[in-house]
Every structure is written in C-alpha cells, then in structure tokens.
Amino acid sequence: MARINQNYDKLAAGYLFPEIAKRTHAFSESNPDAQVLRLGIGDTTEPIVSSVLDGLRDGVNALGAEESYSGYGPSEGISPLRESLAKLYAERGLSLDPSEFFVSDGAKSDSANIQGIFSEDCVVAVQDPAYPVYVDSNVIAGRTGRATQEGYEGLVYMPCTEENGFFPELPKQKVDLIYICSPNNPTGAVATREQLKTFVDYANQHRAVIFFDSAYAAFITDPDLPRSIYEIEGAEKCAIEFNSFSKTAGFTGVRLAWTIVPKACQTEDSEPGKLHALWTRRQNTFFNGASNVVQAGGVAALSPEGRKQTDEQVAFYLENARIINEGLTSLGITTYGSDNAPYVWLKTPKGLSSWEFFDKLLNECHVVGTPGSGFGPAGEGFFRLSAFGHRGNVEKAVQSIKENLKL
Ligand SMILES: *Cc1c(COP(=O)(O)O)cnc(C)c1O
C-alpha cells in the first residue's frame, strides 16, 4: 500500500499568493474599470540586457553545429562559469575554489534541497519574517510539528523587529541549522559585518551550519555592508551560501543560480570536505545540471560588459525602490529597506493588520502589495512593496497612493 508523505498536510497552505490573487480578482470583478497596479510579487519585469542575450544566442548556436554540440555537462556546472564565479568573489578578496561553486537552476530549489544532506533531528532556526521556502522545506522533511498561531512547533523563530533593526539576536536554545537572508526578503534589511559575525562565531562554537541566501547581494550599494558571508572571518568553516542570476540578470524565467559549499565547511560529526562531497553526491543523483544554453548566458552576465549592463538594471530597480519609499514617507508612513534591496517594508498605519492594509490599499488606491504576515508571525503589522516594476507603473502606483490613501 502506498502512503503519502503526511508532512505535506502540515503545511499551513500555500496561502499567501493564492489569497492575494483571489482578493485581487474579486476586486477587479466588481470594479471592471479600475486599473490594478501590482507591486506585489518579487518578479523581474525589465527585458534581459543585450550582452547576456548574445551569450544565450551563442549557447543556442553552439547546439546547432556538430563541432560545438554538447549534451549532458557536469552537474556542478561548466568550468568557465564556475571560474567566472570564483573570480567575482576574488574581486572582493575572497579566495574560493571554482570546485566549491555548484551551478544550479535556482536558489529556491537549492535552499529547499540543502537540508536533505543534514540529519533529520537537526533543530532549525529561521528569521521571522522569512522567504517561505526555508520553513516549508523543513516542514516537508519532518523537522517540525504542527502549524499553530505562533508558527510551527519545533521550529525556532528568530524575530526580526523594528527594535532589533530587523536582524535577529542569537537564539536562546541550541540550534543546528540557521537560515539567514541578506539583503532580506521581505524586510529589505541588510546584515552588517558585526551582526553576521555573531552568528558565524555562534555556528563555529556550536558546530551549527548557516545557510546564507544572498540572492539580492547585487542590490547592496553601501560599500561597508557585506555581500557574501565569506567576508566574515571563519565563515568558510560553517556557512553555505546561495545566490542567483534571477534578480540581477532578469533570469527568473531563464533559471540559473549557484551554491557555495566550501571544502572547509563541516558539522560536529564530519571532517572538512564531507559536506562538499555530500552536496556533490546529492546533485549528481537528483540533478543533471543547469541548461548549457543558460550557462552560456551566465558566463556573458559575468563578463565586463555583462556586469556593466546588469548593474545598470539593478540600479534601475533601486531607483524604483527610492521612488516608492519617497512617496510613502511623504505621507508620514514609516518605511524600512529600499536603500540596498528591491523591497520597501512599511509599517501599516494606525495599527492595521497586514491583511486589513492589503484590502485598504487595493480598494482605495488599486495597488496590490504583499501582507507581511504571510512571511511569518513577526511580519504582522507590516507590508511589502516590490520595486520590480516598469517605471510608469511604479510612478502611477505611488501617485495613486499619495492621492487616494485615506490616513
Ligand atoms: C527571488 C529569490 C531567490 C531566487 O530564487 P531562484 O530560484 O534562483 O529564482 C532566492 N532567495 C530569495 C530570498 C529570493 O527572494
């Protein structure tokens, strides 16, 4: 008799985005003439830059000739891409070997899958609020109990609040696996060197492992803020880092990312090199490598011209964030994020709940955003606006908020 993985039934439903879609649809049905302006989902909207398109085309063309055709490649990624990635980190003074880079089809899948090489009884700590994948993948793997009002039983929530600048204190109990996302989705907060150092020191002391999601590292404009956890001394012994071409090169639909598992990284029951070997084994078993066409695009994105053009696109989204932030603060709304991240994290006015503010913004301004409570209990009373939009739409949305939001 086949039986299902009952942990799936524990998931507190893929509630957030379906519910947003449902309420937005209902609004459009009853207000057919209203133009709904979407600052909700974190998906890129600008076309891919020309130098990266050239790289993708080269990848396609190579497949059309006998001499250059290639089939399966290494599941860890093609050497030119792993070498370009190592060079990117070397520019910041970090010495990582190309073999420590694992190219993949997404930081979402990698950050969901990484827990699979760790023991089932590891205690997991997550920032609250957080990108939902970290929690859900551990629920499915059976590392939590039931969902309650306060979150999942057995999961350690590390609240990120106004008081702590949206970066958590160390957990009080001993934890084994720690997820940190910086710049953070949804709060837009970036961890400082000192803040990361407290976690790296904790992890090395307790033989815990940090999963560091740096998908938005390219949005950091402040030169004093770390873009990689390996900028912190000792991090190579305790941290695995994820990053992606999705938000930087507009690859959300193209799919390309990388994960760094340093050979020095270890657990309490393993020697250096073991985690690297396990992730290699995992990827070789479950994955046959990212598309070769797409990897050619990735190499182009890391070329000098590719970097210049994608940097300009990142700057464009950051300008959107600035415009949104300026509009909100002009109304006296308290905001966070936006300087070094494509998200504005606002405090709902008058103590409204996240969903109350969602309805208000939709009904009064015809603007769709994302309720903070959908990212974890500590997100209640906050709201996320995304800067991934066309300039005209962003400006219209800000204009509408300024004219129509009843405060
Ligand atoms: C968008 C995003 C990613 C990127 O995931 P991909 O699967 O590479 O598209 C990773 N982490 C966070 C927090 C994100 O918001």
The ligand as a Tripos MOL2 file, in Angstrom:
@<TRIPOS>MOLECULE
LIG
   15    15     1     0     0
SMALL
NO_CHARGES

@<TRIPOS>ATOM
      1 C1         13.9910   35.5340   -5.6770 C.3       1 LIG1
      2 C2         14.7010   34.8820   -4.5650 C.ar      1 LIG1
      3 C3         15.5910   33.8400   -4.8090 C.ar      1 LIG1
      4 C4         15.9050   33.4150   -6.2100 C.3       1 LIG1
      5 O1         15.4810   32.1340   -6.4510 O.3       1 LIG1
      6 P1         15.6650   31.4800   -7.8820 P.3       1 LIG1
      7 O2         15.1440   30.1080   -7.6730 O.co2     1 LIG1
      8 O3         17.1430   31.4940   -8.1830 O.co2     1 LIG1
      9 O4         14.8690   32.2600   -8.8790 O.co2     1 LIG1
     10 C5         16.2480   33.2730   -3.7350 C.ar      1 LIG1
     11 N1         16.0370   33.7090   -2.4830 N.ar      1 LIG1
     12 C6         15.2080   34.7120   -2.2220 C.ar      1 LIG1
     13 C7         15.0630   35.1970   -0.8340 C.3       1 LIG1
     14 C8         14.5070   35.3200   -3.2490 C.ar      1 LIG1
     15 O5         13.6500   36.3120   -2.9770 O.3       1 LIG1
@<TRIPOS>BOND
     1     1     2 1
     2     2     3 ar
     3     2    14 ar
     4     3     4 1
     5     3    10 ar
     6     4     5 1
     7     5     6 1
     8     6     7 2
     9     6     8 1
    10     6     9 1
    11    10    11 ar
    12    11    12 ar
    13    12    13 1
    14    12    14 ar
    15    14    15 1
@<TRIPOS>SUBSTRUCTURE
     1 LIG1         1 GROUP 0 **** ****
